[in-house]
Amino acid sequence: MHREYGKRKLGIFGDLPPLIVELGPGSGSNFRYYPRGTRVIAVEPNPMMLKRMYKQADRHGVEIDLRHAGAEGMEVESESADLVVSTLVLCSVRDPVRVLAEVRRVLTPGGRFAFLEHVAAEPGTRLRKVQDAIFRPWHWLGEGCHLNRDTASTIENAGFSDLELDRFDGSGQMPYRPHISGFAIR
Ligand SMILES: C[S@@+](CC[C@H](N)C(=O)[O-])C[C@H]1O[C@@H](n2cnc3c(N)ncnc32)[C@H](O)[C@@H]1O
């Protein structure tokens, strides 16, 4: 994770505020990038993730404030965060349009939504045909992951005032590519 995405993550997070809302932090792979003492509102509905998440939080000195509800209805106050982070999460949520509306709600005006996600390959490519063909077993085995989701369009249409979005391949031969990374400003 760090070797593959580390540099990009640091680029999209920008100046790190003392409070970060992170969607689906999972095992806490982003905590290493946050300054010690950061308070992370962790929007993580999967209890299976919590043990590893707290271990990483301890290791990197970040304070966890856990919210159990999914990001579609996150229990976070409106206009309370200058930074919302989502890495490899929008592929798994039930309703990405709803999640992005929630992200806009909790961001302060001018606040930043930093994202890094794997997305659908171009229609008609061999990779896209593979993604479409293995969608069901992948979705089942990958805990709800949608291999062929057009997350770039969803972010582009979410009503942010400014958007920087970069497309990159990544992940060698694996079907969870290409990727997008960037940030959107409320
Ligand atoms: C592939 S993992 C990515 C974990 C971490 N963000 C990373 O980059 O390593 C996907 C995460 O999204 C979480 N997730 C799934 N559905 C969610 C939802 N509706 N709201 C918030 N998180 C969700 C999962 O529990 C899991 O922790």
The ligand as a Gaussian input file, in Angstrom:
#p B3LYP/6-31G(d) Opt

LIG

0 1
 C      -10.750000      -1.958000       0.693000
 S      -11.026000      -1.367000       2.309000
 C       -9.991000       0.105000       2.295000
 C       -9.472000       0.443000       3.660000
 C       -8.615000       1.704000       3.744000
 N       -9.381000       2.882000       3.416000
 C       -7.373000       1.599000       2.891000
 O       -7.160000       2.449000       2.009000
 O       -6.583000       0.685000       3.138000
 C      -12.697000      -0.718000       2.215000
 C      -13.183000      -0.147000       3.542000
 O      -14.432000       0.528000       3.322000
 C      -15.293000       0.194000       4.398000
 N      -16.691000       0.412000       3.987000
 C      -17.494000      -0.392000       3.264000
 N      -18.706000       0.160000       3.125000
 C      -18.669000       1.351000       3.777000
 C      -19.620000       2.387000       3.993000
 N      -20.855000       2.316000       3.495000
 N      -19.242000       3.460000       4.728000
 C      -17.976000       3.561000       5.209000
 N      -17.038000       2.602000       5.027000
 C      -17.378000       1.518000       4.324000
 C      -14.949000      -1.248000       4.697000
 O      -15.419000      -1.676000       5.971000
 C      -13.434000      -1.202000       4.593000
 O      -12.860000      -0.794000       5.807000

